[in-house]
């Protein structure tokens, strides 16, 4: 019984499957949607910062109490 040769390892230019009819794969300069992920992250971070600073202002300036939960919230926000 003859042994079969081992299959070649996949390379970055080896497709996972055949593209649909009419689609030409572009391995040299593929389409990227990374800018959309960066934009979504920036919007969400901006909204989060607004709410954290509103909480800090309400607790520190309006009610004149600043508890350990506020310190943890503000500290966590700094590391994100």
C-alpha positions as CSV (number, residue, x, y, z in Angstrom):
1,X,0.0,0.0,0.0
2,X,1.5,3.3,-1.1
3,X,1.5,6.1,1.4
4,X,0.1,9.4,0.2
5,X,2.2,12.6,0.5
6,X,1.4,14.9,3.4
7,X,-0.7,17.9,2.3
8,X,1.0,21.2,2.0
9,X,0.5,23.5,5.0
10,X,-1.9,26.4,4.3
11,X,-0.3,29.7,3.4
12,X,-1.7,33.2,3.8
13,X,-2.6,33.3,0.1
14,X,-4.3,29.9,0.1
15,X,-8.1,30.4,0.0
16,X,-10.4,28.7,2.4
17,X,-12.8,27.9,-0.4
18,X,-13.7,29.0,-3.9
19,X,-15.1,32.5,-4.2
20,X,-18.7,33.0,-5.5
21,X,-19.2,33.4,-9.2
22,X,-18.1,36.8,-10.4
23,X,-15.9,37.6,-7.4
24,X,-12.2,38.1,-8.0
25,X,-10.1,37.6,-4.8
26,X,-7.6,40.2,-4.0
27,X,-4.7,38.8,-1.9
28,X,-2.3,41.6,-2.5
29,X,-4.4,44.5,-1.1
30,X,-7.5,43.0,0.6
31,X,-10.4,45.2,1.6
32,X,-10.3,46.2,5.3
33,X,-13.0,47.4,7.6
34,X,-10.7,48.2,10.5
35,X,-11.6,51.9,10.3
36,X,-15.2,51.1,11.1
37,X,-14.1,49.2,14.2
38,X,-11.9,52.1,15.3
39,X,-14.7,54.6,14.7
40,X,-17.2,52.5,16.7
41,X,-14.7,52.2,19.5
42,X,-14.1,56.0,19.5
43,X,-17.9,56.7,19.7
44,X,-18.5,54.2,22.5
45,X,-15.5,55.5,24.5
46,X,-16.7,59.1,24.1
47,X,-20.1,58.2,25.4
48,X,-18.6,56.3,28.3
49,X,-16.4,59.2,29.2
50,X,-19.3,61.6,29.2
51,X,-21.3,59.4,31.6
52,X,-18.3,58.8,33.9
53,X,-17.5,62.5,34.2
54,X,-21.2,63.3,34.8
55,X,-21.2,60.8,37.7
56,X,-18.0,62.2,39.1
57,X,-19.3,65.7,38.9
58,X,-22.7,64.7,40.5
59,X,-21.0,62.9,43.3
60,X,-18.1,65.3,44.0
61,X,-19.7,68.7,43.3
62,X,-23.4,68.3,43.8
63,X,-23.7,65.9,46.7
64,X,-20.3,66.5,48.2
65,X,-19.7,62.8,48.8
66,X,-17.2,60.7,46.9
67,X,-17.2,57.0,47.9
68,X,-15.0,54.1,47.2
69,X,-17.4,53.0,44.4
70,X,-16.8,56.3,42.7
71,X,-13.0,55.9,43.0
72,X,-13.3,52.4,41.5
73,X,-15.4,53.6,38.6
74,X,-13.0,56.5,37.9
75,X,-10.0,54.2,38.3
76,X,-11.4,51.6,35.9
77,X,-12.2,54.3,33.3
78,X,-8.6,55.4,33.4
79,X,-7.3,51.9,32.5
80,X,-9.8,51.4,29.5
